[in-house]
Amino acid sequence: MVSVRIAVSSVLTQCSDGFKSLRDSPRDLYLTYFLMVLESFNYFSTSLLFVLYLTQKFGVSDIEAGTLYGLWGTLLVANGIIFSPVIDLIGFRGSLIVCYIINIAGRFVVATTTSKTVLLWTLLGPVTIAGSLGTPVQTIAIKRYTTETNRGFAFSLFYSFMNVAALLCASILDLFRVKLRHGFNIESLPENHFLNDGSRLLLFMGCLTSTVALIVSCFLRSKVELVDTIKLQKKKHAQAADIEDQDQEPLLEDLQHKATRRKDTIDHAAPSQPTSDSPSAVKTSWQSFMADAKDVLVSPETWKFMAMCVITVNLKQIFRHVDATLPKYLIRAYGCDAPVGLVYGINPFMIIFMVPFVGALTTKFAHFDMIHYGSYISALSPFWIVAFPTHEWSAVLFVITLSLGESVWSPRWYDYSMSLAPHGREGIFTALASAPLFAAKLPTGMLSGALLQAYCPDAHSCDSETGQETGELGMCDGRKMWGIIGALTLTSPLLILLTQRWVRPAPKPAVPEQPEEESERMLGAPNTHIAVPVHDFLEDEAVVDGALSHIQEGHRR
């Protein structure tokens, strides 16, 4: 008992130190976290309702709904790759503004249309494009706004905020799906109006969150504005210490001088020089993108990471089954009013509290080992339903075990991928490495629909208008369905075990720690920690960030 108390105290101390390490980070980091919550809410509200919405409101079959769900996820990844050069052209803030403008219009159409054709064109078009310009950009921003010392904790916290949105969405899902089945029940409006339908109301909330996000994104500072703020802070500290600014910040001064020269060159450029909007500039951007992609492809670390992406495809796809397979299974196995949101909400609830603790407790463990051992826990989770298919609590244990494993391996995946990515080419690196996941999304969606139709058919259904149950309850063969899913998931940790000799990253050479005085001298802020690597904001080559799309696979995982 004493050892447990000591361990808990140690974890709390490390968490406290982690939060302290972020204390002097720019406000843009916290705005990014807030935008992450809003954007993740948009994703989860769509993901959780996707197959149910198509089947209950538009009469789509299980296989067709699963295929469309897989296609939706595939397009999220594909658009992340296709539109990555756009982020280079319009910048971080511009990408988010465009994202939320598209989101407002697209989610309004999804929530209000009664046409299946219009719904699918909107879901698979504007909504996926907006997704490729949202969370991927925010994810790379976490690296930009942090340092090596606090980046691991920042990613863990980022992951927790993502799950705050998932928990919020899960908490209100059953409220809108069951209690507010008829929305506000306004008699003067048709029954399929979004104000008279709980599912449509929940989807409409995406318009409201996107509007708030649009306003917040306008307050994000550009690269130059942020550097100016950092320089001002450093100059104040230098003056307080009676130290010449030019002696303290040679790196910053040199980079700023280079930036000024670039600005002067642009200002005095000949009228014939192509602008960023010209076809020539776009062509140059694509040529730069392809050149960087070629450099990334010849790196052995890239191929190791791509191999890991292939190996862990089945591990990550179990979360697609939680989104697309589990809701229908719960309703068909246990009744129309089955607590889909409550069961699903166990996952984000556990992640919110466990990830910071696990992240703080395991910072000294290798990324690869955490991914390896944590994947066993997640892979074994479906076998609770295999063992006890007739008991509703087996689904609860499934989600609890899955979440426990996820808290171990999934946050470290982000840190692991960023540690291998070449500096300034993170977007291209993750875009190329996400190709295996991209290829697996559609088959996973099709498998979900096929398993439901074969082992859990819609013999028992819920009337979307009255909520009355029709047909026979309990026709699902959960043992076979989840046994297949579990067996496929278990292949990932076993393959990691068999191939770790080749896919494990090479250890990095130890870098001697810089003396504290020298570190403070370079920062220009004696006795003050500014959690911003200045060179990250002034690097010469633009970051092609739009393709951190392995997060867009489900946003999370």
URURFEN-V206877 format. One record per backbone hydrogen bond with DSSP energy under -0.5 kcal/mol. NH is the residue of the N-H (numbers start at 1). CO is the residue of the C=O. If there is no record, write none. Layout:
BEGIN
NH:CO, NH:CO
END
This chain:
BEGIN
5:1, 6:2, 7:3, 8:4, 9:5, 10:6, 11:7, 12:8, 13:9, 14:10, 15:11, 16:12, 17:13, 18:14, 19:15, 20:16, 21:17, 22:18, 22:19, 23:20, 25:22, 29:26, 30:26, 31:27, 32:28, 33:29, 34:30, 35:31, 36:32, 37:33, 38:34, 39:35, 40:36, 41:37, 42:38, 43:39, 44:40, 45:41, 46:42, 47:43, 48:44, 49:45, 50:46, 53:49, 54:50, 55:51, 56:52, 57:53, 58:53, 58:54, 59:55, 60:54, 65:61, 66:62, 67:63, 68:64, 69:65, 70:66, 71:67, 72:68, 73:69, 74:70, 75:71, 76:72, 77:73, 78:74, 79:75, 80:76, 81:77, 82:78, 83:79, 84:81, 86:83, 87:83, 87:84, 88:84, 89:85, 90:86, 91:87, 94:90, 95:91, 96:92, 97:93, 98:94, 99:95, 100:96, 101:97, 102:98, 103:99, 104:100, 105:101, 106:102, 107:103, 108:104, 109:105, 110:106, 111:107, 112:108, 113:109, 116:114, 119:115, 120:116, 121:117, 122:118, 123:119, 124:120, 125:121, 127:122, 129:125, 130:126, 131:127, 132:128, 133:129, 133:130, 134:131, 136:131, 137:134, 138:134, 139:135, 140:136, 141:137, 142:138, 142:139, 143:139, 144:140, 145:141, 146:143, 151:147, 154:150, 155:151, 156:152, 157:153, 158:154, 159:155, 160:156, 161:157, 162:158, 163:159, 164:160, 165:161, 166:162, 167:163, 168:164, 169:165, 170:166, 171:167, 172:168, 173:169, 174:170, 176:172, 177:173, 178:174, 179:174, 180:175, 181:178, 183:180, 184:195, 185:182, 187:185, 189:186, 193:190, 196:193, 197:194, 198:181, 201:197, 202:198, 203:199, 204:200, 205:201, 206:203, 207:204, 208:204, 209:205, 210:206, 211:207, 212:208, 213:209, 214:210, 215:211, 216:212, 217:213, 218:214, 218:215, 219:216, 220:217, 226:222, 227:223, 228:224, 229:225, 230:226, 231:227, 232:228, 233:229, 234:230, 235:231, 236:232, 237:233, 238:234, 239:235, 240:236, 241:237, 242:239, 243:238, 248:244, 249:245, 253:249, 254:250, 255:251, 256:252, 257:253, 258:254, 259:255, 260:256, 261:257, 262:258, 263:259, 264:260, 265:261, 266:262, 267:263, 268:264, 269:266, 273:270, 278:275, 282:278, 283:279, 284:280, 285:281, 286:282, 287:283, 288:284, 289:285, 290:286, 291:287, 292:288, 293:289, 294:290, 295:291, 296:292, 297:293, 298:294, 299:296, 302:299, 303:299, 304:300, 305:301, 306:302, 307:303, 308:304, 309:305, 310:306, 311:307, 312:308, 313:310, 316:312, 317:313, 318:314, 318:315, 319:316, 320:317, 321:317, 322:318, 323:319, 324:320, 325:321, 326:321, 329:325, 330:326, 331:327, 332:328, 333:329, 334:330, 335:331, 338:335, 340:338, 343:339, 344:340, 345:341, 346:342, 346:343, 347:344, 348:344, 349:345, 350:346, 351:347, 352:348, 353:349, 354:350, 355:351, 357:353, 358:354, 359:355, 360:356, 361:357, 362:358, 363:360, 365:362, 370:366, 371:367, 372:368, 373:369, 374:370, 375:371, 376:372, 376:373, 377:373, 378:374, 379:375, 380:376, 381:377, 381:378, 383:380, 384:381, 385:382, 386:382, 387:383, 388:384, 391:388, 394:391, 395:392, 396:392, 397:393, 398:394, 399:395, 400:396, 401:397, 402:398, 403:399, 404:400, 405:401, 406:402, 407:403, 408:404, 408:405, 409:405, 410:406, 411:406, 413:409, 413:410, 414:410, 415:411, 416:412, 417:413, 418:414, 419:415, 420:416, 421:417, 425:422, 429:425, 430:426, 431:427, 432:428, 433:429, 434:430, 435:432, 436:433, 438:434, 439:435, 440:436, 441:437, 441:438, 442:438, 443:439, 444:440, 445:441, 446:442, 447:443, 448:444, 449:445, 450:446, 451:447, 452:448, 453:449, 454:450, 455:451, 456:451, 456:452, 459:457, 460:457, 461:459, 461:470, 463:468, 464:462, 467:463, 470:461, 472:459, 474:332, 477:455, 478:476, 481:477, 482:478, 483:479, 484:480, 485:481, 486:482, 487:483, 488:484, 489:485, 490:486, 491:487, 491:488, 492:489, 493:489, 494:490, 495:491, 496:492, 497:493, 498:494, 499:495, 500:496, 502:499, 503:499, 504:500, 512:510, 519:515, 520:516, 521:517, 522:518, 523:519, 524:520, 525:520, 528:525, 530:528, 531:529, 532:530, 533:146, 534:532, 536:533, 537:533, 537:534, 538:534, 538:535, 539:535, 544:424, 544:542, 545:543, 548:545, 549:547, 551:548, 554:551, 555:551, 556:554
END
